[in-house]
């Protein structure tokens, strides 16, 4: 009976640790959209499709040209805050799953294959965990992604008659006033299933992002500690974050461009149609359109976020590095 009591206590401690791991990741994740939501808005404007008969010139310029034009037309507050609530919820769900649950899933997969746990887990276990959590986080975050993209794609200045004068939908009535209006409108007009429009490409993007960042970040740390004898410190966390940000941004770019096109309108389009439209409008390099704002967001995310999560884990939730 004593052994059973000890076992029960151990399980309770492990369950508590798992909850704290996820809570730490969700808490730290709010820093990203608060600082970098504007990069998603600019990226959506660059990757989106101008409505036929639009009254303004297309947003065909690069990152700086698009950013300058948006700031001049719509102002700093709109560029920073458009669809921010959707971005906050999306990041909490995605990062909480992708990074908070990663140690649990990695160790479980490693245990099944009779491997070591923690950072000593095999590379196969780490990447398999990335695939699993990428798919789950992509599914969970898909409604938030759809709302964010729809609100940002339909944003702009409006005249006295409620007609947009800037943005991708210039010349059309404004569809959504803000994030919560978008949620209620999509639910009432199209049903709950509409929130999962484009879920396939979103899951594919999330898998690419997770595999290209979380295992890359952890394995970079592991190699640096085991082979280079570097100390597990914020400096190492930042260095591993740089590597993960570059890899993640690049492998995710094509799916990111297609996701914007699939989710930006109520009618939507399939993945083949999205890929064809990207090739027609911008050629093969179009699949990497918006790479700069994507890296400005993802780069700092994996430059600062893992280190921030590590500090939140230690100082707020009592978990070690």
N, C-alpha and C positions, 0 to 999 in steps of 0.2 A: 504493500500500500504506500509505503514511503517512496519507493521508486516511482510509483504512479504519480504521486504528488509532485516530485521533483520534475518529472517529465511534463506534467501539466504547467508547472511554473516556467519551464524552458520554452514551451510553446507560446505561452502568454507573452513572454519577453520578446520572442521572435515576431509575433503578430504586432506587438506594439512598435517594434523597430521598423517593420514594413510600413505601417501607417505613418510613422514619423518621416521615413524616407520620401514618401509620396507628398506629404504635407510640406516638407522642406522645399521640394522641387516646385510645387504649386505656388508657394509663397514667393520664392525667388523669381519665378517666371513673370510676375506682374511688372517687374522693372523694364522688361523688353518692350512691350507695346507702349508703355508710358513715355519711353524715350524715343522709340523708333517706328511708331505707327505711320508717321509721315512717309517713310520709305515704301511701305506697302501701297499707300495711296498713289505715289508717283509711279511705282511699278505697274499698278493696275491701269493707270492712264496710258502708259507706254505700251502695254501688252494688249489692251482692249481694242475693240473694233468700233470705229466711228459709224454712227447710224447713217444710212443713205439719205442724201439731201441735207446733211448737216450744214448749219449756217456759219461754221467756223473752220479754219484750216485744221487739218489733221495734226495730231501730236506725234509727228514722225521724227522729231529730233532726239538727240541722246539724252542722257540723264540730266546733265546740267541745264541744257536748253529747256527740257520739259519742266524741271523744278523751277527755273526762273520764270517761265511763263505761268505756271500754276500760282506761284507766289504773287505775281503781278495781278493776275485775274481774280484770285479768290482769297488771298490773304493768308497770313501765317497760321491763325487759329484754325481755319478750315482745313488747311493742308495737314496740320498736326492732329486734329481731333476727329476727323470724319471716320465714322464707324469704330471709334475707340472701344466702346463697350463690347462689341463682338470680338475685337482683337484681344481684349483682356481675358474673356472667357475661353476663347480659342487657345490662347497660350497656356492658361492654367490646365486645361484638359490635355493638351498635346505634351507639354513639358512634364506635367505630373505623371503621365503614363510613360512617355518615352525615356525619361531620365530617372524619375522616382521609382518606377517599378523595374528598372533595368537590372539592378543587382539580384533581385529575387528570381527573375526569369532566366538570367544568365546562369546562376548557380544551379537552378533546377535542371536546365538543359545539360549542364556539365555533369551533374550527378547521374542523370540517365545514361550518359556515355562513360560513366566511371572516371571522370576527369577531376581535376582539382577545382576548387572554388575561388572566388575573389578574382584579383587581377591575374592569378596564375591559371585561370580557365583557358582552354584552348581557343585559338582564333575562330575556329568553326562554331564553338558555343557562343562566342561574342556576336558574330555576324548573324547567326540564327536568331538569337535574342533580338537583334536589331530588326530583322525581318518581321518577327512576330509582333513586337511592340510598335513598329512602324505601321503595320496594317491596323492594329487596334486603335492607335492614336489617330490615324487618318479617318477611321470610321467615326470615332467619337467627335472629332473636331469638324467633320464635314458640314454640319448645319451652320456652325459659326463661320466657316470659310465662305459658304455660299452667301450668307447675309452680309458679311464684310465686303465681298467682291461686288454684290449687287448694289449695295449702298454707295460704294466708292465709284463704281462704273456709272451710276446715275446721278452723281453729285455735280454741283456747279452753281453759279449764280443764277437767280431767277428774276424775271421782270414782274411788273405789277399784275400780269395775267397768269402768273405761275408757270411761265415758259422758260426753260433753261436757255441762258445766253452764253454759257461756257461749258466745256466738258465734252465727253463723248456723245452725249444725247442733246447737244445744243439744237434748239428749234422744236424740241418735244416737251410735253408737260412733265414736271418733276414727279417721279413715281413714288419715291420714299422721302419723307421729311427727315428721318433719323433712324437709328438702328432699331428701336423698339417699334416704330411704325412699320418698318420692313418685316419684322418678325410677325406682327399681327396680320399684315396684308398678305404675306405669302401663305400663312396658315389658313386664313379665311377664304382666299381665292383659289388656292391650289391643293390644300390639304397638307398633312404632316409629311407625306412622302416627298413633297416638292423640296424639302430641306436636304434631301439626299440626291438631288440632281448632280450628276458628275461625280458621284461617290467613287466610281472605279478609278478615274484619273487622280482623284484626291488621295486614295489609298496608295496608288502607285507612287505618287510624289512623296507621300509620307514615308513609304518604305525606303525610297532612294535617300531621303533626307536622314532617316534614322541610321541606316546602314553606313551612310557616308560621314556620319558625325559621331554618334555615341560610341560605337566600338572603336572607331579611329581615334577618338579622344582618349579612351581608356587604354588602348594598346600602345599609343604613343607614350603615355605616362609610364606604362609597364616597362617598355623598352628603355626609356630614359633612366628609370630607377634600377633595373636589373643589369643593364649593360654599361650605362654611363655613370652609374653610382650617384645619380642626382637625388637630392633630398625632395620628399613630397611636400612641396611648399606652394604658395600662391604664384611664384615665378614659373614653376613647372606647369601649373594649371593654365596660366596664360599662354605659355608656349604651345602646349597641346591643343588649346583652343584655337590658335591661329591655324594649325594644320587641319583640324576638323572643319573650321569655317571654309577654308579654300576648297577642300574636297567636297563638302556637302553642297556648297553653292553650285559647283560645276556639274555634279552628277544629277542635281535636282532641276537644273534650268529648263530642259525641254518639257518635262512634265508640268513645271510651274507655268510656262507660257500657255500650254494647252488647257490647263485647269482654268486660267483666267477666261479664256474664250468659251469654254464649255459652261461656266457658271455665271457669266456676266449678264445674260439675258434670260427672261422667263422661258423663251422657246428653246434655248440651249442648242447644242449640236453634239454629235458623237465625236469620239476621239479621232476617227479618220477624217471627218469634216474639219475638225480643228487643225489637224496637222496639215491638211491640204490648204487651208486658208492662210496658215503661217508661211508655207512655202510660196504661195501665190503673192502674198503681200511683201515679204521680206527676204525670200530665199532661205537657204539652209542656215545662215547665221541668225535668222529670225528666231530659231529655237533657243538662242542665248540672249535675245532682246530682254533688257531689264536685268542683266547680270549684275551691273554695278549697284543699283539700288537694292537688289537682292543680297549682295555681299555686304553692303553697308548695314543691312539688317542682320543677316546671318553671321557675318564676320564678328561683329561685337557680341552677338548672342553667344557664340562659342569662344569668344575671346574672354568675355566677362562672366557669362552665365555659369559655366561649370565651376569657376572659382567662387562665384557668388553663392551657388548652391552648396559648395563645400563649406563655406563660412557659415551659412545659415544652418546647415546640418550640425556643425560643431557648436555654435554659440546660442542658437535658439532652440534646437531640438536635442542637444546632448549626444550627437553622433560623431564619431571620429572621422578623420580623413580616410 
